[in-house]
Amino acid sequence: MAPSEEGRNVFKLSRDWLSVQEVVAAVSSASCGAISLFIGTTREDELQGRKVIGLEYEAYEDMVQSELSRLCDDIRARWPDVTHICVHHRLGWVKVGEASVVMAISSPHRHDGQQAIQHLMEQLKARVPVWKKEVYDSHEVAWKENAECGWSSCHGDAAQKP
């Protein structure tokens, strides 16, 4: 990181459509030659004859902010060249094909940013209290547990919202 440039963390939970350009702009820096970007979209999945038509996201918003801050500290400890980090996550209804999460990391070189962005997504799913409910074309719903989530076993059945 350039000596005069302090790394920034930008987090946003939104019920509105996510802007990839806004996330990229939040991490852009003249001292960085790489921006690593991840866009997670709602996919049409078919399970037991039912088709997913969308996801409904909920979050413990105060805890999301603190967990993302801790996660950014962890990333900077592992990859000291990471400059800026931005995470935008949708809440509420997200139909198939729309972005549920957009995140970006800037760094002087691509290697650190690419490793850090993968770690960020894995840890977001494992540590950050955001829950999703799949909505099917049959009008049935099911709360889905992230496989990476280490604390979920404390909350019982995966079909239940924690």
N, C-alpha and C positions, 0 to 999 in steps of 0.2 A: 504494500500500500504506500502511496506517496506520502512523505512525511507530513505534508500540510493537509492531507485529506483524511478525515475521520470517517470510519465506516458507519453506514446508516442501515437501520432495519425499518422496513415499512410493512405494516400488516393492515389488512382490511377484510372485514366480513361484510358481505353485501347481498341484498335480495335482488339486485339488478344484474344485468348482463355484465360479464367481466371483460375488460379491455386489455388485450395483450400489449398494445402500444403503451398504455399507462404503466404497466408493470415494467416493461423494458425501459421506459423513460426514468422510472424511479431508481434504476440501478446503473444507468449510463454514467460514464466517467471518462474524462480525457486520459486518465492514467491507466485505463484498462483496455486490453486488446481483445477481451472475450466477454461475452454475455451468454451464460448457459441458461436455457429456458426449458420449462416443463409445462405442458398444458394437459390437464386431465379432463377428459370429456365423458359425458354420460353415454354409455353404449347400450345398444339394443341387445339384450341377452334373452335367450329362451331357456326356461327352466321348467321342467315337468309340464310341457304344453302351454305354458304361460309366457307371454312376451313382456319384457320391461318396456314401459312407455315413458318413464321418468323416475327421478329420485327426489325425495324430500329430505332436506338437510336441516338439522338442529344442532345447536352448540351451547356449551356453557361459556358464554362470551368472555366473561372476566378471566376465566382460567385459560382460555385460548390465548389471550394476549401474553400472559405470564409464561405459559409453556413455550410459545414461539420465541419469546425473548431468551429463555434458557437454551432452547435449541440453537438459536443464533450464536450464543456464547460458546456452545459446544462446537459448532462448525468453525468458528474463528480460532478455537484452540487447536483443532485438527488441521485446518488449512489456513495458516496465518496470512496468506496472500489474498484471501477473499476480501473484497472491498465492500460491496453493498449487497443486501439481501432484501427481496420483496416477495411477500406471499399475499395473494388475494384469494379468498374462498367464498363460494356462494353459500347462502342459506335459503331455506324455502324450496320452492319447486324449480327443478332443473330438468328440462325435457331432453330426450335423446338428441345427441349431436351438439349440445351446448357445453361450454366449459364449466366444470365444477370447481376447479382450482387452476390458478395460473401463478407460477413462481419463477423468479429469475435471480441469478447470482452473477455479479461481475467480478472479474479477477484479471490481473495482468496477462495471464496465459490461460489457455483453455483447460489444461489438465486438472488443475485444482477446482475450477468451477464445475466441471463435468462430474467429478467425484462428489463434490459438495452438494450439487443439486439432487443427485440420486439419494444421498444420505438424508437430505432434507425431506424428500418425499416419503421415504421409508419411515423416518422418525415422526413425521407429521401424522401418519396413519397409526403409528404405535403409541404416541404419547399425547396427542392433542385431542381434547374432548369435543369431537365433531361426530355426530351420528347420522347415518343415512337410512332411509326407509325406501325400499324398492316398491314401485307402484306398477302393477301388471295390467295388461289389457282385459283381464277377467275381473278387474276392480278389486282384487285381493291386494294386500300389502304385507311386507315383511321387513322388519328391522334387520339390517345386515351388520355383521361383526367383521371388522378388519382382521385378517389373519395375523397381521403384525402386532395387533393390540395386546400388550402384556398384562394390562390391568383388567381386561374384560372378564376373565374367569371369575373374578370376585362378584360379578353382577348376574350370574346365573345363565339362563337360557339365551342363546344368541339371538333368538327371534324376539326377545324382549328388549325394549329400549332400556339402556343402563340408567 
